[in-house]
C-alpha cells in the first residue's frame, strides 16, 4: 500500500517560484527526462501544470536512507510515476531556464517513492511531431501528456465555463435535450440507433437540438442554452468530426441583432480567457457583399485583398476565354495581389495547379510594371483596358492580377481559395490575430440543379425577410432570410437565424422545398403542432465549441482539441470503434447483417 503522506502534494509541478526557496515540498508526477551528471542526478518532473527540476545529490557517507533514495533515482526511466519530497533552492544564475515558469528553482530531493513504472512508451510526448497521427490517437493517454494537449484541454474547459458564466448572467437556463430522437432531414445523414423495445423502428442521434429548442420557446422558457453533443454522418476533414460539441442557445421576443449582441458578449469573454483580442464592433457583411469581394460566405478579413468583377472591362478585350464566358452568361473576376509582380513563372505555375483542384482549366494573369501590364494576357489588354483595370482594382506597379472567367459560382470557387493561399504565402495570415465578422442577409433557398428543386440554405425553419414573404411562392430564389453566421479567420464559428413562428409561413416554406403536407406531418408534426399553440417570435444560434478552441490555440485540426477524436475514416484507434457485435445482440434487435461490410 502507498502511504497517504506520499500522495499529499503540497504543490504542483508548475507552481514553485523564487519566493518558495527554503520550503519543504512534496511533488508527484511523471518523469519527463533523466540525466546523470556524475554523482548528481537531474529529473524533470512533469504534471499537467508544468515541469520542475528535481535534483538527487550523492548522499553523505553513512546516510543509508539517502543512499537508497539515490540508487532508486538511478533506476528511474521516462514516464515512471513518482512522488518526491525535498527542499526548494535556487538553481544558480548560470543554470536558470527561462523557458520554464519554474526555471529559477529546483527541488533537492530528500525522499523518493516510485508510484508506478512504465513500459517503454511507443513515443515520447516531446517527440510527437515525428509520430503518425494514428499512433498518437491509439496511445492518446500518452499524447495527452504533451503540454500542447494539456493546454488545449484546459483552455477548452475555461472557454466552456466562460460561455456558461456569460449566459447565466444574461438570464439563460441550461436545459438538456434528448440524444435518442426521431430522424428528421436536416442536411446531413443521421446516425441511426435500433430500438430493442420497438422492433424495426430506429432512433436517430441529433444533428442539433434545433426542433427541441424551438419547442422550449413555445413552452415559455424564453432563454435557453446547452453545451451539447451533436452527431452527423458525413465525410470528415480537418475541421469536421462525426460527433462534435456546440454551444446552443435560443431566445424569445428578439431580433437578429439581439442574438448577435449576446453572441458577441460570449465571444468577447472567450477571447479574454484565451488572451486574444475581440473587436468593440464586429463588422457586419451582407452575403452578397461577401460573395462579391471575397468569393465566399465565410471570408478571412485579416487582410484586404479583394476580388473585382471586371466583366464589363474584360468583355471589350479580344481574349476569347473572357468573351466566351461573358457571352454564355458568366463573369470575369480578378484578384489583385499587392507586390505579386515578384512571383516567378514557376510560382505562377504552382498557383495554376492549385486552382485546377477547384475546377479551373487555367489561370490568366498579368503583372503591372513601369505603368503597363506585362506577361500573361497583357497582349490582349489595350491601353484603354489597362487603365480601366487599374481604376477598377486599384492596382499599382509591382502588383499582379489573376483572372478567372466562368459562371459566377465557379469563378468564386476558384478565386476564393486562391486569395487565401496567396495571402498565406505572403505572410498576411497571422495565426495570433482573430478577425471576426458577421455575415447576414443570406438567400433563403438555393436551387439544386441535380434534383431540380429548392433546398434550404440553412434549414427549413429559417424565417424569410419580412419584405420578401409576399413573393415567396412567385420568386423563392430572390428571397432573403433572417439568418446570420459568425466567422473568424475564414472559418465559420457558428450560425443561426430568426425562426419561423407562424405555422402558415412554415407551411409555405415546406411547399417551396417540395415537402408536402403529409411528409411535413410525418417528419415535423410535433413542431407544426407546437406552432399552433401560441409560439412566440424567437431566434437563436449555435457556436462550434471545437472550432473555437481550435482557433484560440491555433491548432491545425479539431483532433488536437478533442480528448478522444475520430480519424478521417471515422474510427477510434484507441478503442477500435466502430466494431462488430455478436449475433445475440443482433437477434435482440431483430437485425441481421446480410452484406459483409468489411473486406
C-alpha positions in Angstrom: 0.0 0.0 0.0 1.1 3.5 -0.7 1.1 5.7 2.4 -1.3 8.6 2.3 1.5 11.1 3.0 3.3 10.1 -0.2 0.2 11.3 -2.2 -0.4 14.6 -0.4 1.1 17.1 -2.8 2.0 20.5 -1.4 2.4 22.0 -4.8 2.1 21.1 -8.5 4.9 20.9 -10.9 4.3 24.4 -12.4 3.8 26.3 -9.2 7.1 26.8 -7.4 8.9 30.2 -7.6 11.9 32.0 -6.0 9.6 33.0 -3.2 9.4 29.3 -2.2 13.1 28.9 -1.7 13.8 27.1 1.5 10.4 25.5 1.7 9.9 21.8 2.2 7.6 20.5 -0.5 6.1 17.3 -2.0 5.5 16.8 -5.7 4.0 14.0 -7.8 4.2 13.4 -11.5 5.8 11.7 -14.5 9.5 11.5 -15.2 9.9 13.6 -18.3 13.6 13.2 -18.6 16.5 11.8 -16.6 20.2 12.9 -16.6 23.1 11.6 -14.7 25.9 14.2 -14.4 28.4 12.1 -12.5 27.2 11.9 -8.9 24.2 14.3 -9.4 21.0 13.0 -11.0 18.6 15.5 -12.5 15.0 14.6 -13.2 12.4 16.8 -14.9 9.2 16.0 -13.2 6.0 16.8 -15.2 2.3 17.1 -14.5 -0.4 19.0 -16.3 0.6 22.2 -14.6 4.2 22.3 -15.7 7.8 21.0 -15.1 10.0 21.2 -12.1 13.6 20.1 -12.0 14.4 17.7 -9.1 18.0 17.0 -8.0 19.3 13.9 -6.3 22.7 14.6 -4.8 25.3 11.9 -3.9 24.5 11.1 -0.2 27.0 11.6 2.6 28.8 8.6 3.8 26.7 6.6 6.4 23.4 8.1 5.1 21.7 4.8 4.3 18.3 6.4 3.6 20.0 8.9 1.2 21.9 6.1 -0.5 18.7 4.1 -1.0 16.9 7.1 -2.5 19.9 7.9 -4.8 20.1 4.3 -6.0 16.3 4.3 -6.7 16.7 7.6 -8.6 19.4 6.0 -10.7 16.9 3.3 -11.7 14.2 5.8 -12.9 13.1 5.8 -16.6 11.0 8.2 -18.6 7.2 8.2 -17.9 7.6 6.5 -14.5 5.2 7.9 -11.9 6.9 9.1 -8.8 6.5 11.1 -5.6 9.3 13.2 -4.2 9.8 15.3 -1.1 12.5 17.9 -0.8 13.7 21.4 -0.3 13.4 24.2 -2.8 16.6 26.0 -3.7 17.8 28.5 -6.4 19.3 26.9 -9.5 22.2 29.3 -9.7 22.4 32.3 -12.1 24.2 30.3 -14.7 21.6 27.5 -14.8 18.3 29.4 -14.9 16.0 28.0 -17.6 13.9 31.0 -19.0 11.7 28.6 -21.0 10.1 27.2 -17.8 7.9 29.1 -15.3 9.8 27.2 -12.6 13.2 27.8 -14.3 14.8 29.7 -11.5 14.4 27.0 -8.8 14.9 23.3 -8.3 14.0 20.8 -5.6 16.7 18.9 -3.8 15.1 15.5 -3.1 15.2 14.0 0.4 12.7 11.2 -0.3 11.6 9.3 -3.4 8.8 6.9 -3.9 8.0 5.1 -7.2 4.3 5.0 -7.6 4.3 3.1 -10.8 6.7 2.0 -13.5 6.1 2.4 -17.3 7.0 0.1 -20.1 9.0 1.7 -22.9 6.5 4.1 -24.5 5.7 3.9 -28.2 6.7 7.5 -28.5 8.0 10.2 -26.2 5.4 13.0 -25.6 8.1 15.6 -26.6 8.7 13.9 -29.9 5.1 13.8 -31.2 5.9 15.8 -34.4 7.6 12.7 -35.8 4.9 10.3 -34.9 2.0 9.3 -37.1 -1.4 10.7 -36.0 -2.9 7.2 -35.9 -0.2 6.2 -33.4 -0.9 9.3 -31.3 -4.6 8.5 -31.3 -4.1 4.9 -30.4 -2.0 5.9 -27.4 -4.0 9.0 -26.7 -3.2 8.8 -22.9 0.5 9.4 -23.8 -0.3 12.1 -26.3 -2.5 13.9 -23.7 0.6 14.3 -21.5 2.0 16.8 -24.0 1.9 20.4 -22.8 0.1 21.5 -26.0 -2.7 18.9 -25.4 -2.9 19.8 -21.7 -3.2 23.4 -22.6 -5.9 22.7 -25.2 -7.9 20.6 -22.8 -7.6 23.1 -20.0 -8.5 26.1 -22.3 -11.4 24.2 -23.6 -12.7 23.8 -20.0 -12.1 27.5 -19.3 -13.8 28.6 -22.5 -16.9 26.4 -21.7 -17.0 27.8 -18.2 -16.8 31.4 -19.6 -19.6 30.7 -22.0 -21.8 29.4 -19.2 -21.0 32.4 -16.9 -21.9 35.0 -19.6 -25.2 33.3 -20.4 -26.1 32.6 -16.7 -25.6 36.3 -16.1 -27.9 37.1 -19.0 -30.7 35.0 -17.5 -30.4 31.9 -19.7 -31.4 28.5 -18.4 -29.3 25.4 -19.3 -31.7 22.6 -20.4 -30.8 19.2 -21.7 -32.5 17.8 -24.8 -32.7 14.1 -25.9 -30.0 12.2 -27.6 -32.4 9.5 -28.8 -34.8 11.2 -31.1 -36.6 10.9 -34.4 -34.8 11.0 -37.7 -35.5 14.4 -39.4 -34.0 15.7 -42.7 -31.6 18.5 -41.5 -28.9 18.4 -44.3 -26.6 15.5 -43.3 -27.1 11.8 -42.8 -28.3 10.7 -39.3 -26.6 8.1 -37.1 -29.4 5.6 -36.5 -29.9 3.6 -33.3 -32.1 0.5 -33.5 -34.7 0.1 -30.8 -35.0 -3.2 -29.0 -38.4 -2.3 -27.4 -39.8 -1.2 -30.7 -38.8 -3.7 -33.3 -37.9 -2.4 -36.8 -38.0 1.2 -35.5 -35.0 3.4 -35.1 -33.9 6.4 -33.1 -31.6 9.0 -34.6 -28.8 10.8 -32.8 -29.4 14.5 -33.1 -27.6 16.6 -35.7 -28.6 19.6 -33.5 -31.3 20.3 -30.9 -33.0 22.6 -33.4 -36.6 21.4 -33.0 -36.4 20.9 -29.3 -35.1 24.4 -28.6 -37.9 25.9 -30.7 -40.4 23.9 -28.7 -38.8 25.2 -25.5 -39.6 28.7 -26.7 -43.2 27.7 -27.3 -43.1 26.3 -23.8 -42.2 29.8 -22.4 -38.6 29.1 -21.4 -37.6 32.2 -23.2 -33.8 32.0 -22.8 -32.3 28.5 -23.2 -28.7 27.3 -23.7 -26.9 24.0 -23.7 -23.4 22.8 -24.3 -24.5 19.8 -26.3 -23.0 16.9 -28.2 -24.2 16.6 -31.9 -23.8 13.9 -34.5 -23.6 13.9 -38.2 -22.7 11.0 -40.5 -20.8 13.0 -43.1 -17.4 13.0 -44.9 -14.7 14.2 -42.5 -11.9 16.7 -42.8 -9.6 18.7 -40.5 -12.4 20.9 -39.1 -15.2 18.2 -39.0 -15.9 15.3 -36.7 -18.8 12.8 -36.6 -19.5 13.9 -33.1 -18.9 17.5 -32.1 -19.9 19.9 -29.4 -21.7 23.2 -29.8 -23.0 26.0 -27.6 -26.6 26.1 -28.5 -28.9 29.0 -27.5 -32.3 30.2 -28.2 -34.2 33.4 -27.2 -37.8 34.6 -27.5 -39.1 38.1 -28.4 -35.8 39.1 -30.1 -34.4 40.5 -33.3 -31.4 39.1 -35.0 -29.4 42.0 -33.6 -30.3 40.8 -30.1 -29.0 37.3 -30.8 -25.8 38.7 -32.3 -25.2 41.0 -29.3 -25.5 38.1 -26.9 -23.1 36.1 -29.0 -20.6 39.0 -29.2 -20.7 39.1 -25.4 -20.0 35.3 -25.2 -17.1 35.5 -27.7 -15.6 38.6 -26.1 -15.3 36.7 -22.8 -14.0 33.6 -24.7 -11.2 35.7 -26.3 -10.4 37.3 -23.0 -9.9 33.9 -21.4 -7.7 32.8 -24.4 -5.7 36.0 -24.4 -7.0 37.1 -27.8 -8.4 40.4 -29.0 -12.1 40.8 -29.8 -13.3 44.0 -31.5 -15.6 46.5 -29.9 -17.7 46.4 -33.0 -17.8 43.3 -35.1 -18.0 44.1 -38.8 -21.3 43.1 -40.4 -21.0 42.0 -44.1 -24.0 41.0 -46.2 -23.9 37.7 -48.0 -23.9 39.5 -51.4 -21.0 41.7 -50.4 -19.0 38.7 -49.1 -19.5 36.8 -52.3 -18.6 39.8 -54.4 -15.5 40.9 -52.5 -14.2 37.6 -51.2 -15.9 34.9 -53.3 -17.1 33.1 -50.2 -19.6 33.5 -47.4 -17.0 32.9 -44.7 -14.3 35.4 -45.6 -10.9 35.8 -44.0 -10.7 39.5 -43.4 -7.3 39.6 -41.8 -6.0 41.1 -45.0 -7.5 43.4 -47.6 -7.1 41.6 -50.9 -10.4 41.8 -52.8 -11.9 40.2 -55.8 -13.2 42.6 -58.5 -15.9 41.9 -61.1 -14.3 43.2 -64.3 -16.8 41.6 -66.7 -17.6 44.9 -68.4 -14.0 45.6 -69.0 -13.0 42.1 -70.0 -15.8 41.9 -72.5 -14.1 44.6 -74.5 -10.9 42.6 -75.0 -10.0 40.1 -77.8 -9.3 37.3 -75.3 -11.7 34.6 -76.2 -11.7 33.0 -72.7 -13.1 36.2 -71.3 -15.6 37.0 -74.1 -16.9 33.4 -74.3 -17.6 33.3 -70.6 -19.5 36.6 -70.7 -21.5 35.6 -73.8 -22.6 32.4 -72.0 -23.9 34.3 -69.0 -20.8 34.1 -66.9 -18.5 36.7 -65.4 -14.8 37.6 -65.2 -13.3 38.4 -61.9 -9.8 39.3 -60.9 -7.7 39.1 -57.8 -5.3 42.0 -57.3 -2.2 40.8 -55.3 -0.1 43.7 -54.0 3.5 43.0 -54.6 2.7 39.9 -56.6 4.8 41.0 -59.6 7.7 39.4 -57.9 6.2 36.0 -58.4 8.3 33.9 -60.8 6.8 31.9 -63.6 7.4 28.7 -61.6 5.4 30.2 -58.7 2.6 31.2 -61.0 2.5 27.7 -62.4 2.1 26.4 -58.8 -0.9 28.6 -58.4 -2.3 27.4 -61.7 -2.0 23.8 -60.5 -3.6 24.8 -57.2 -6.8 26.3 -58.8 -7.1 23.2 -61.0 -8.1 21.3 -57.9 -11.1 23.7 -57.7 -12.2 23.1 -61.3 -10.2 25.8 -63.1 -9.0 25.0 -66.6 -6.3 27.6 -66.3 -5.3 30.8 -64.6 -5.0 34.0 -66.6 -2.6 36.7 -65.2 -0.7 39.8 -65.9 1.8 41.9 -64.0 1.8 45.7 -63.6 5.3 47.0 -64.1 6.5 50.5 -65.1 3.0 51.7 -65.7 1.9 49.0 -68.0 0.7 45.3 -67.9 3.2 42.7 -69.0 3.2 38.9 -69.3 0.3 36.5 -69.4 -2.7 38.1 -71.1 -1.2 41.5 -71.4 -1.2 41.3 -75.2 -5.0 41.2 -75.2 -5.3 44.3 -73.0 -5.4 47.6 -74.9 -4.0 50.8 -73.2 -7.6 51.8 -72.5 -8.5 48.4 -71.0 -5.3 48.5 -68.9 -6.3 51.9 -67.4 -9.8 50.7 -66.7 -8.4 47.6 -64.9 -6.1 49.9 -62.8 -9.0 52.1 -61.9 -11.3 49.1 -61.0 -8.8 47.2 -59.0 -6.6 49.9 -57.5 -3.6 48.0 -59.0 -0.2 49.7 -58.7 3.3 49.0 -60.1 4.6 45.7 -58.6 1.1 44.1 -58.4 -0.2 41.1 -60.3 -3.8 40.4 -61.4 -5.1 36.8 -61.5 -8.2 36.3 -63.6 -11.0 33.7 -63.7 -13.8 33.5 -66.3 -16.8 31.2 -66.0 -20.1 31.1 -64.2 -20.3 33.2 -61.0 -20.2 30.2 -58.7 -17.3 28.6 -60.5 -15.3 31.8 -60.5 -15.8 32.3 -56.8 -15.0 28.7 -56.1 -11.6 29.2 -57.8 -10.6 32.7 -56.7 -11.7 32.5 -53.0 -9.2 29.7 -52.0 -6.5 31.3 -54.3 -6.9 34.6 -52.4 -6.2 32.8 -49.1 -3.3 30.7 -50.5 -1.6 33.7 -51.9 -2.1 35.6 -48.6 -0.5 32.7 -46.7 2.4 32.7 -49.0 2.9 36.4 -48.5 2.7 36.1 -44.7 -0.5 38.0 -44.4 -2.4 35.4 -42.3 -1.2 36.0 -38.7 -2.2 33.0 -36.7 -2.3 35.1 -33.5 -4.8 37.5 -35.0 -8.6 36.8 -34.7 -10.5 38.8 -37.3 -14.3 38.3 -36.6 -17.2 39.3 -38.8 -20.9 38.6 -39.1 -22.4 37.5 -42.4 -26.1 38.4 -42.8 -28.9 38.5 -45.4 -28.3 35.0 -46.8 -30.6 33.8 -49.5 -33.5 31.7 -48.1 -33.1 28.9 -50.6 -30.7 27.7 -53.3 -31.6 25.7 -56.4 -30.5 22.1 -56.6 -29.8 21.6 -60.3 -29.2 17.9 -59.9 -32.6 17.2 -58.3 -34.4 20.2 -59.9 -35.7 21.5 -56.6 -35.1 24.2 -54.0 -33.0 23.5 -50.9 -32.8 25.5 -47.7 -29.5 27.3 -47.5 -29.6 27.0 -43.7 -32.5 24.9 -42.6 -36.3 24.8 -43.3 -37.2 26.7 -40.1 -35.4 29.9 -41.0 -37.6 33.0 -41.2 -37.7 34.8 -44.5 -37.0 38.5 -44.5 -40.4 40.2 -43.8 -40.3 42.2 -47.0 -39.9 39.0 -49.1 -42.7 36.9 -47.6 -45.2 38.1 -50.2 -43.0 36.9 -53.1 -42.0 33.6 -51.6 -44.1 31.5 -53.9 -43.5 33.5 -57.1 -39.8 34.1 -56.8 -38.3 32.0 -54.0 -34.7 32.4 -55.3 -34.9 36.2 -54.7 -36.0 35.9 -51.1 -33.5 36.7 -48.3 -33.6 35.1 -44.9 -33.1 36.3 -41.3 -30.0 34.1 -41.0 -26.6 35.1 -39.7 -23.2 33.4 -39.4 -20.2 34.4 -37.2 -16.9 33.9 -38.9 -13.3 34.1 -37.7 -10.2 34.0 -39.9 -12.2 32.4 -42.7 -13.8 29.7 -40.6 -17.5 29.6 -39.7 -17.6 29.5 -35.9 -21.4 29.4 -35.7 -24.6 30.3 -37.2 -28.3 30.8 -36.5 -31.4 32.6 -37.6 -34.7 34.0 -36.5 -37.1 31.1 -36.7 -40.5 30.8 -38.3 -43.0 31.0 -35.5 -46.1 31.2 -37.8 -47.4 27.9 -38.9 -48.7 29.2 -42.2 -45.3 30.7 -43.2 -43.7 27.4 -42.2 -46.1 25.5 -44.5 -45.3 27.9 -47.3 -41.6 27.2 -46.9 -42.2 23.5 -46.8 -44.1 23.8 -50.1 -41.2 25.6 -51.8 -38.9 22.9 -50.6 -41.2 20.2 -52.1 -42.3 18.9 -48.6 -46.0 18.2 -48.9 -48.5 18.3 -46.0 -48.3 14.5 -45.4 -44.5 14.4 -45.4 -44.3 17.6 -43.2 -46.7 16.0 -40.7 -44.7 12.7 -40.7 -41.3 14.4 -40.2 -42.1 17.6 -38.3 -45.6 17.1 -37.0 -44.7 17.7 -33.4 -43.1 21.1 -34.3 -46.1 22.1 -36.5 -48.5 21.2 -33.7 -46.5 23.3 -31.3 -46.7 26.3 -33.7 -50.5 26.2 -33.4 -50.5 27.0 -29.7 -49.1 30.5 -29.2 -45.5 30.2 -30.5 -43.6 33.5 -29.7 -41.2 35.1 -32.2 -37.8 33.6 -31.5 -34.4 33.0 -32.8 -31.0 31.5 -31.8 -27.6 30.4 -32.8 -25.1 27.5 -32.3 -21.4 28.1 -31.8 -19.0 25.3 -32.7 -17.0 24.8 -29.4 -14.4 22.6 -31.0 -13.7 25.1 -33.8 -13.5 28.0 -31.4 -10.9 26.2 -29.2 -9.0 25.2 -32.4 -8.8 28.8 -33.4 -7.8 30.0 -29.9 -4.9 27.6 -29.7 -4.0 27.9 -33.5 -4.3 24.1 -33.9 -4.3 22.7 -37.4 -7.1 20.2 -36.7 -10.2 19.6 -34.5 -8.5 16.4 -33.4 -6.0 18.5 -31.5 -8.6 20.0 -29.2 -10.9 17.0 -28.6 -9.8 14.5 -26.0 -10.8 11.4 -27.9 -11.4 12.2 -31.5 -12.1 10.0 -34.6 -9.8 9.7 -37.6 -10.8 10.9 -41.0 -12.2 7.4 -41.6 -14.5 7.9 -38.6 -12.6 5.3 -36.5 -11.2 5.4 -33.0 -7.7 3.8 -32.8 -7.8 3.8 -29.0 -11.0 1.7 -28.6 -11.3 0.1 -32.0 -14.7 1.6 -32.7 -16.7 1.0 -34.7 -16.6 -2.7 -34.1 -18.6 -5.8 -34.8 -21.3 -7.0 -32.4 -22.2 -10.6 -31.6 -25.2 -12.5 -33.1 -27.0 -12.4 -29.7 -27.1 -8.6 -29.7 -28.3 -8.5 -33.3 -31.0 -11.0 -32.5 -32.3 -8.9 -29.6 -32.6 -6.0 -32.0 -34.2 -8.2 -34.7 -31.3 -7.3 -37.0 -29.3 -9.4 -39.4 -26.2 -8.4 -41.4 -26.9 -9.7 -45.0 -24.0 -8.0 -46.8 -20.4 -8.2 -45.3 -19.3 -4.6 -44.5 -15.6 -5.4 -44.3 -13.2 -6.8 -46.9 
